[in-house]
Amino acid sequence: MRFKYFIVGIAVLVAVALWQVRADQDSGGKKDISAEAANLIKHGDYLVNEVAGCTHCHTPPDAKGQPDRSRALQGATLAFAPKEKTKNWADEAPDITSGGLAGKWGEDQLVKFLTMGVNPDGDKPMPPMPEFHLNARDARAVTLYLKSLPGSKGSKESDKKNKP
């Protein structure tokens, strides 16, 4: 009889040990996912601010004419226009933070816009916005970065537009 209890006890200990090992593996995986997301956000910051220069159009200038960092990527009136009026020229760049387009569009929609060059309505961006064709990883990095920016819930006209 003692042998029976001994076997049951060992089986319970093995089951608990396996459960504990499995729980540790699951929590380790979650740490990797958040680390990967943090790396993508950092990469997105680099792409948006250093490579693509999104701040040039989407950030309003301060009193000295420099990008106003307190309103970064929250939409702005464009300081330039073509010599000859062209069809569908955007006079304003929209808010692309989570308070603007990044909050209105889902992650898949933003990634599609950045990889395929079409917005959720199937339209191409209005000039002077270029039609980007990023790879999927870069598009996801830009998307996660833009969604990480709080933005502003202002009522500016540029915030209401949903086409860049």
MOJO-V951200 format. One record per residue. D_CENTER is the distance of its C-alpha to the mean C-alpha in Angstrom with 2 decimals. Layout:
d_center: {D_CENTER D_CENTER}
//
This chain:
d_center: {63.03 61.48 60.09 58.29 56.55 55.76 54.00 52.06 51.05 49.79 47.85 46.16 45.33 43.87 41.76 40.45 39.75 37.82 35.84 35.04 34.01 31.73 30.12 29.56 27.94 25.51 24.46 24.11 21.72 19.44 19.54 18.54 15.48 14.28 15.35 13.46 10.13 11.26 12.21 9.02 7.34 10.64 10.63 7.44 9.39 12.36 11.31 10.17 13.14 15.75 15.61 14.39 15.59 13.30 15.06 18.31 17.81 15.10 16.69 20.22 23.02 25.01 28.83 29.23 27.02 24.32 20.62 20.57 18.24 18.69 17.02 14.41 12.37 14.07 16.03 19.41 22.58 22.96 25.82 26.97 28.21 30.04 33.82 34.50 32.66 30.57 29.50 26.00 25.25 22.54 24.07 20.96 17.32 15.21 13.01 9.38 8.29 8.27 11.95 11.76 10.21 6.71 9.27 11.70 10.11 9.36 6.98 10.09 10.67 7.69 8.51 12.06 11.82 10.70 13.25 15.98 15.93 16.46 14.88 15.45 19.01 19.67 20.13 19.34 17.77 20.50 21.93 21.31 17.72 18.00 17.40 15.00 15.76 13.46 14.21 12.25 11.26 10.08 8.14 6.42 6.14 4.87 2.20 2.45 4.02 3.92 4.10 6.36 8.36 11.23 12.41 15.76 17.38 19.93 22.00 21.80 22.30 19.22 17.12 18.95 18.30 15.82 16.37 15.11}
//
